[in-house]
């Protein structure tokens, strides 16, 4: 079963197997690539293969030895995983210090140690600075013999250069549309039109595609587009509706920001389609009401107006990612969209 759950990254599996066979595994890797393409799953399968106590000749876990069973259960004494807690915007320094402490100990089962640092982009906190990243540096510079550190992020640009320089960067590409569609259907999404739309919106990421499959998101999208299609709308009231919808995701700011980001993704997709419709391109899989909204906005705003709206949404998404106060991000966006009405 080892590696069968990992889809679309066969070339990387072969590369790691070759490195292991030649005794050239690095002590630290940075897995970089889009969110939701399988980096975390790949790291978990790699850890299991490295800690397998009865491995075949290739880098493949036997799935039956105590090492494999314990890694799968999350109880292996030489396997450590940490990341950003759900309620926190960054990785706590205490978690990093505990990881460093565990890695400094001798292996219990004698096969080395493997550590996964998920959400490695969040080692740097914009408020407290680089404390967590700096605490990790000494372990990264002087790892225990036989240790393999797997950092999971999105881009080397999101890491401290001192961390990137001590890791071998492994780039994960988006998955093919066929694989994404297959994985979406495996999650119980059977509507062909919705699957095709999610594949396009996911842009090669099954994780992102499934995050956008939530029915509540599409219901709020209808509410949002209905308001924006009006010649005049209450920008303050719309911002309040948007924030109430975000707060329904949970009390944690991380969950609220994620929901706002997903709504922005749907709105950005709509505006891009509206621009293409205005340019005379055929737009597939759109409801009649949605096509009318695109036509109305295109007629009223024109190409320049739609482009301005798109720029405003992209800027709001960037501000959200940079953790600007969420209510200010939403209010500023709806106010900006409400000001420009006529082409």
TIMARVO-340340 format. One record per residue (C-alpha): residue number from 1; residue in one letter; x, y, z. Coordinates in steps of 0.1 Angstrom, whole numbers. Layout:
{numar NUM; 'A'; {X; Y; Z}}
...
END
This chain:
{numar 1; 'X'; {0; 0; 0}}
{numar 2; 'X'; {29; 24; 6}}
{numar 3; 'X'; {29; 53; -19}}
{numar 4; 'X'; {-4; 42; -35}}
{numar 5; 'X'; {-22; 70; -17}}
{numar 6; 'X'; {2; 96; -32}}
{numar 7; 'X'; {-11; 106; -66}}
{numar 8; 'X'; {6; 126; -93}}
{numar 9; 'X'; {41; 127; -78}}
{numar 10; 'X'; {56; 94; -91}}
{numar 11; 'X'; {88; 112; -103}}
{numar 12; 'X'; {95; 125; -68}}
{numar 13; 'X'; {89; 90; -53}}
{numar 14; 'X'; {115; 77; -78}}
{numar 15; 'X'; {139; 104; -69}}
{numar 16; 'X'; {138; 97; -32}}
{numar 17; 'X'; {141; 60; -38}}
{numar 18; 'X'; {172; 66; -59}}
{numar 19; 'X'; {187; 89; -33}}
{numar 20; 'X'; {181; 63; -6}}
{numar 21; 'X'; {196; 35; -27}}
{numar 22; 'X'; {227; 56; -33}}
{numar 23; 'X'; {229; 67; 4}}
{numar 24; 'X'; {225; 103; -6}}
{numar 25; 'X'; {194; 114; 14}}
{numar 26; 'X'; {198; 149; 26}}
{numar 27; 'X'; {192; 157; 63}}
{numar 28; 'X'; {166; 184; 55}}
{numar 29; 'X'; {140; 190; 28}}
{numar 30; 'X'; {117; 218; 21}}
{numar 31; 'X'; {86; 206; 3}}
{numar 32; 'X'; {74; 237; -17}}
{numar 33; 'X'; {43; 239; -38}}
{numar 34; 'X'; {6; 248; -39}}
{numar 35; 'X'; {-16; 240; -9}}
{numar 36; 'X'; {-36; 208; -12}}
{numar 37; 'X'; {-15; 189; -37}}
{numar 38; 'X'; {-4; 162; -14}}
{numar 39; 'X'; {29; 175; 2}}
{numar 40; 'X'; {18; 165; 37}}
{numar 41; 'X'; {7; 130; 26}}
{numar 42; 'X'; {40; 125; 7}}
{numar 43; 'X'; {60; 135; 39}}
{numar 44; 'X'; {40; 111; 60}}
{numar 45; 'X'; {46; 82; 36}}
{numar 46; 'X'; {83; 91; 33}}
{numar 47; 'X'; {86; 91; 71}}
{numar 48; 'X'; {69; 57; 73}}
{numar 49; 'X'; {92; 42; 46}}
{numar 50; 'X'; {123; 56; 63}}
{numar 51; 'X'; {113; 42; 97}}
{numar 52; 'X'; {101; 8; 83}}
{numar 53; 'X'; {118; -21; 102}}
{numar 54; 'X'; {114; -46; 74}}
{numar 55; 'X'; {118; -25; 42}}
{numar 56; 'X'; {121; -41; 8}}
{numar 57; 'X'; {149; -30; -15}}
{numar 58; 'X'; {131; 1; -27}}
{numar 59; 'X'; {120; 30; -5}}
{numar 60; 'X'; {87; 14; 4}}
{numar 61; 'X'; {71; 7; 38}}
{numar 62; 'X'; {60; -28; 45}}
{numar 63; 'X'; {29; -15; 63}}
{numar 64; 'X'; {30; -44; 88}}
{numar 65; 'X'; {61; -40; 110}}
{numar 66; 'X'; {58; -22; 144}}
{numar 67; 'X'; {75; 9; 129}}
{numar 68; 'X'; {50; 13; 101}}
{numar 69; 'X'; {20; 7; 124}}
{numar 70; 'X'; {33; 32; 150}}
{numar 71; 'X'; {40; 59; 123}}
{numar 72; 'X'; {5; 54; 109}}
{numar 73; 'X'; {-9; 57; 145}}
{numar 74; 'X'; {12; 88; 153}}
{numar 75; 'X'; {29; 70; 182}}
{numar 76; 'X'; {63; 61; 169}}
{numar 77; 'X'; {90; 73; 194}}
{numar 78; 'X'; {113; 84; 166}}
{numar 79; 'X'; {87; 102; 146}}
{numar 80; 'X'; {77; 138; 154}}
{numar 81; 'X'; {52; 161; 137}}
{numar 82; 'X'; {43; 197; 145}}
{numar 83; 'X'; {27; 226; 128}}
{numar 84; 'X'; {4; 255; 132}}
{numar 85; 'X'; {-24; 249; 156}}
{numar 86; 'X'; {-59; 255; 142}}
{numar 87; 'X'; {-65; 284; 165}}
{numar 88; 'X'; {-31; 301; 159}}
{numar 89; 'X'; {-18; 321; 129}}
{numar 90; 'X'; {18; 308; 135}}
{numar 91; 'X'; {38; 279; 148}}
{numar 92; 'X'; {43; 284; 186}}
{numar 93; 'X'; {80; 286; 196}}
{numar 94; 'X'; {73; 261; 224}}
{numar 95; 'X'; {64; 235; 197}}
{numar 96; 'X'; {96; 242; 179}}
{numar 97; 'X'; {117; 239; 211}}
{numar 98; 'X'; {100; 205; 219}}
{numar 99; 'X'; {108; 193; 184}}
{numar 100; 'X'; {145; 203; 188}}
{numar 101; 'X'; {146; 185; 222}}
{numar 102; 'X'; {132; 153; 208}}
{numar 103; 'X'; {156; 154; 178}}
{numar 104; 'X'; {185; 158; 202}}
{numar 105; 'X'; {178; 124; 218}}
{numar 106; 'X'; {191; 91; 205}}
{numar 107; 'X'; {167; 70; 183}}
{numar 108; 'X'; {146; 46; 204}}
{numar 109; 'X'; {142; 19; 177}}
{numar 110; 'X'; {176; 25; 160}}
{numar 111; 'X'; {164; 36; 126}}
{numar 112; 'X'; {171; 73; 130}}
{numar 113; 'X'; {145; 100; 135}}
{numar 114; 'X'; {121; 118; 111}}
{numar 115; 'X'; {104; 151; 119}}
{numar 116; 'X'; {77; 168; 98}}
{numar 117; 'X'; {72; 206; 103}}
{numar 118; 'X'; {39; 214; 86}}
{numar 119; 'X'; {29; 250; 78}}
{numar 120; 'X'; {66; 260; 77}}
{numar 121; 'X'; {56; 293; 61}}
{numar 122; 'X'; {44; 302; 96}}
{numar 123; 'X'; {77; 298; 114}}
{numar 124; 'X'; {80; 335; 110}}
{numar 125; 'X'; {54; 355; 129}}
{numar 126; 'X'; {49; 391; 118}}
{numar 127; 'X'; {42; 402; 154}}
{numar 128; 'X'; {68; 383; 174}}
{numar 129; 'X'; {94; 381; 146}}
{numar 130; 'X'; {116; 351; 138}}
{numar 131; 'X'; {118; 335; 173}}
{numar 132; 'X'; {105; 301; 162}}
{numar 133; 'X'; {126; 300; 130}}
{numar 134; 'X'; {157; 310; 149}}
{numar 135; 'X'; {151; 284; 176}}
{numar 136; 'X'; {150; 258; 148}}
{numar 137; 'X'; {182; 269; 131}}
{numar 138; 'X'; {207; 252; 154}}
{numar 139; 'X'; {189; 218; 149}}
{numar 140; 'X'; {188; 224; 112}}
{numar 141; 'X'; {225; 233; 111}}
{numar 142; 'X'; {237; 204; 134}}
{numar 143; 'X'; {211; 176; 130}}
{numar 144; 'X'; {215; 144; 150}}
{numar 145; 'X'; {230; 116; 129}}
{numar 146; 'X'; {204; 97; 109}}
{numar 147; 'X'; {177; 125; 113}}
{numar 148; 'X'; {156; 136; 84}}
{numar 149; 'X'; {137; 169; 87}}
{numar 150; 'X'; {108; 175; 63}}
{numar 151; 'X'; {95; 211; 61}}
{numar 152; 'X'; {62; 217; 43}}
{numar 153; 'X'; {55; 251; 29}}
{numar 154; 'X'; {44; 269; -3}}
{numar 155; 'X'; {74; 287; -15}}
{numar 156; 'X'; {111; 292; -5}}
{numar 157; 'X'; {103; 329; -6}}
{numar 158; 'X'; {82; 325; 25}}
{numar 159; 'X'; {111; 311; 45}}
{numar 160; 'X'; {142; 327; 61}}
{numar 161; 'X'; {171; 324; 37}}
{numar 162; 'X'; {191; 308; 64}}
{numar 163; 'X'; {166; 280; 65}}
{numar 164; 'X'; {163; 276; 27}}
{numar 165; 'X'; {201; 274; 24}}
{numar 166; 'X'; {202; 244; 47}}
{numar 167; 'X'; {175; 225; 30}}
{numar 168; 'X'; {171; 207; -3}}
{numar 169; 'X'; {141; 222; -20}}
{numar 170; 'X'; {116; 197; -35}}
{numar 171; 'X'; {90; 214; -57}}
{numar 172; 'X'; {55; 199; -59}}
{numar 173; 'X'; {36; 207; -91}}
{numar 174; 'X'; {-2; 210; -94}}
{numar 175; 'X'; {-19; 177; -102}}
{numar 176; 'X'; {-36; 170; -135}}
{numar 177; 'X'; {-72; 177; -140}}
{numar 178; 'X'; {-80; 140; -144}}
{numar 179; 'X'; {-64; 132; -110}}
{numar 180; 'X'; {-81; 161; -93}}
{numar 181; 'X'; {-115; 151; -107}}
{numar 182; 'X'; {-109; 115; -96}}
{numar 183; 'X'; {-101; 126; -61}}
{numar 184; 'X'; {-131; 149; -59}}
{numar 185; 'X'; {-154; 121; -69}}
{numar 186; 'X'; {-138; 98; -43}}
{numar 187; 'X'; {-150; 124; -17}}
{numar 188; 'X'; {-186; 119; -27}}
{numar 189; 'X'; {-191; 148; -52}}
{numar 190; 'X'; {-210; 132; -80}}
{numar 191; 'X'; {-225; 162; -98}}
{numar 192; 'X'; {-206; 164; -131}}
{numar 193; 'X'; {-210; 201; -136}}
{numar 194; 'X'; {-199; 208; -100}}
{numar 195; 'X'; {-169; 185; -104}}
{numar 196; 'X'; {-158; 202; -136}}
{numar 197; 'X'; {-162; 236; -119}}
{numar 198; 'X'; {-142; 225; -88}}
{numar 199; 'X'; {-114; 211; -110}}
{numar 200; 'X'; {-111; 245; -127}}
{numar 201; 'X'; {-112; 264; -94}}
{numar 202; 'X'; {-88; 240; -77}}
{numar 203; 'X'; {-61; 247; -103}}
{numar 204; 'X'; {-44; 214; -97}}
{numar 205; 'X'; {-51; 212; -60}}
{numar 206; 'X'; {-76; 186; -48}}
{numar 207; 'X'; {-75; 201; -13}}
{numar 208; 'X'; {-84; 236; -25}}
{numar 209; 'X'; {-111; 221; -48}}
{numar 210; 'X'; {-127; 203; -19}}
{numar 211; 'X'; {-125; 234; 3}}
{numar 212; 'X'; {-146; 252; -23}}
{numar 213; 'X'; {-172; 224; -25}}
{numar 214; 'X'; {-190; 236; 7}}
{numar 215; 'X'; {-226; 244; -2}}
{numar 216; 'X'; {-227; 274; 21}}
{numar 217; 'X'; {-200; 290; 1}}
{numar 218; 'X'; {-220; 288; -31}}
{numar 219; 'X'; {-252; 300; -14}}
{numar 220; 'X'; {-233; 331; -1}}
{numar 221; 'X'; {-218; 336; -35}}
{numar 222; 'X'; {-253; 339; -49}}
{numar 223; 'X'; {-261; 365; -23}}
{numar 224; 'X'; {-229; 384; -30}}
{numar 225; 'X'; {-234; 384; -68}}
{numar 226; 'X'; {-270; 394; -65}}
{numar 227; 'X'; {-260; 425; -45}}
{numar 228; 'X'; {-231; 434; -67}}
{numar 229; 'X'; {-253; 431; -98}}
{numar 230; 'X'; {-275; 460; -86}}
{numar 231; 'X'; {-268; 495; -99}}
{numar 232; 'X'; {-266; 506; -63}}
{numar 233; 'X'; {-260; 485; -32}}
{numar 234; 'X'; {-255; 490; 5}}
{numar 235; 'X'; {-217; 484; 8}}
{numar 236; 'X'; {-219; 487; 46}}
{numar 237; 'X'; {-247; 462; 49}}
{numar 238; 'X'; {-229; 438; 24}}
{numar 239; 'X'; {-197; 440; 44}}
{numar 240; 'X'; {-217; 431; 76}}
{numar 241; 'X'; {-233; 401; 58}}
{numar 242; 'X'; {-199; 390; 46}}
{numar 243; 'X'; {-184; 392; 81}}
{numar 244; 'X'; {-213; 373; 96}}
{numar 245; 'X'; {-208; 346; 71}}
{numar 246; 'X'; {-171; 345; 80}}
{numar 247; 'X'; {-178; 342; 117}}
{numar 248; 'X'; {-200; 312; 111}}
{numar 249; 'X'; {-168; 293; 103}}
{numar 250; 'X'; {-158; 294; 139}}
{numar 251; 'X'; {-144; 317; 166}}
{numar 252; 'X'; {-108; 314; 155}}
{numar 253; 'X'; {-95; 341; 132}}
{numar 254; 'X'; {-77; 316; 110}}
{numar 255; 'X'; {-110; 299; 101}}
{numar 256; 'X'; {-127; 332; 94}}
{numar 257; 'X'; {-98; 344; 72}}
{numar 258; 'X'; {-99; 311; 53}}
{numar 259; 'X'; {-136; 315; 46}}
{numar 260; 'X'; {-132; 351; 34}}
{numar 261; 'X'; {-104; 339; 12}}
{numar 262; 'X'; {-126; 312; -4}}
{numar 263; 'X'; {-153; 337; -11}}
{numar 264; 'X'; {-128; 360; -27}}
{numar 265; 'X'; {-116; 331; -49}}
{numar 266; 'X'; {-151; 326; -61}}
{numar 267; 'X'; {-156; 363; -67}}
{numar 268; 'X'; {-123; 366; -86}}
{numar 269; 'X'; {-133; 336; -108}}
{numar 270; 'X'; {-166; 353; -116}}
{numar 271; 'X'; {-149; 386; -125}}
{numar 272; 'X'; {-124; 368; -148}}
{numar 273; 'X'; {-153; 350; -165}}
{numar 274; 'X'; {-171; 383; -169}}
{numar 275; 'X'; {-141; 398; -186}}
{numar 276; 'X'; {-139; 369; -209}}
{numar 277; 'X'; {-176; 371; -217}}
{numar 278; 'X'; {-172; 408; -225}}
{numar 279; 'X'; {-144; 399; -248}}
{numar 280; 'X'; {-167; 375; -267}}
{numar 281; 'X'; {-153; 342; -253}}
{numar 282; 'X'; {-176; 313; -246}}
{numar 283; 'X'; {-182; 306; -209}}
{numar 284; 'X'; {-190; 271; -200}}
{numar 285; 'X'; {-211; 257; -172}}
{numar 286; 'X'; {-228; 289; -161}}
{numar 287; 'X'; {-264; 292; -150}}
{numar 288; 'X'; {-286; 316; -169}}
{numar 289; 'X'; {-289; 339; -139}}
{numar 290; 'X'; {-251; 340; -135}}
{numar 291; 'X'; {-247; 348; -172}}
{numar 292; 'X'; {-271; 377; -169}}
{numar 293; 'X'; {-251; 390; -140}}
{numar 294; 'X'; {-219; 388; -160}}
{numar 295; 'X'; {-236; 406; -189}}
{numar 296; 'X'; {-251; 433; -167}}
{numar 297; 'X'; {-218; 440; -149}}
{numar 298; 'X'; {-199; 440; -182}}
{numar 299; 'X'; {-223; 465; -198}}
{numar 300; 'X'; {-223; 488; -167}}
{numar 301; 'X'; {-186; 487; -158}}
{numar 302; 'X'; {-169; 479; -190}}
{numar 303; 'X'; {-135; 463; -193}}
{numar 304; 'X'; {-117; 490; -172}}
{numar 305; 'X'; {-143; 487; -144}}
{numar 306; 'X'; {-142; 449; -143}}
{numar 307; 'X'; {-104; 450; -142}}
{numar 308; 'X'; {-105; 475; -114}}
{numar 309; 'X'; {-129; 453; -94}}
{numar 310; 'X'; {-105; 424; -100}}
{numar 311; 'X'; {-75; 443; -88}}
{numar 312; 'X'; {-94; 453; -57}}
{numar 313; 'X'; {-103; 417; -49}}
{numar 314; 'X'; {-67; 406; -54}}
{numar 315; 'X'; {-55; 433; -31}}
{numar 316; 'X'; {-80; 423; -5}}
{numar 317; 'X'; {-69; 387; -7}}
{numar 318; 'X'; {-33; 398; -2}}
{numar 319; 'X'; {-43; 420; 28}}
{numar 320; 'X'; {-61; 390; 42}}
{numar 321; 'X'; {-31; 368; 38}}
{numar 322; 'X'; {-10; 395; 56}}
{numar 323; 'X'; {-34; 394; 85}}
{numar 324; 'X'; {-47; 430; 82}}
{numar 325; 'X'; {-78; 433; 105}}
{numar 326; 'X'; {-104; 412; 87}}
{numar 327; 'X'; {-133; 435; 91}}
{numar 328; 'X'; {-113; 464; 76}}
{numar 329; 'X'; {-103; 442; 46}}
{numar 330; 'X'; {-140; 434; 39}}
{numar 331; 'X'; {-153; 469; 45}}
{numar 332; 'X'; {-126; 485; 23}}
{numar 333; 'X'; {-134; 461; -5}}
{numar 334; 'X'; {-172; 465; -5}}
{numar 335; 'X'; {-167; 503; -2}}
{numar 336; 'X'; {-143; 503; -32}}
{numar 337; 'X'; {-167; 481; -53}}
{numar 338; 'X'; {-196; 504; -45}}
{numar 339; 'X'; {-179; 535; -57}}
{numar 340; 'X'; {-174; 525; -93}}
{numar 341; 'X'; {-207; 520; -110}}
{numar 342; 'X'; {-206; 532; -147}}
{numar 343; 'X'; {-183; 523; -175}}
END
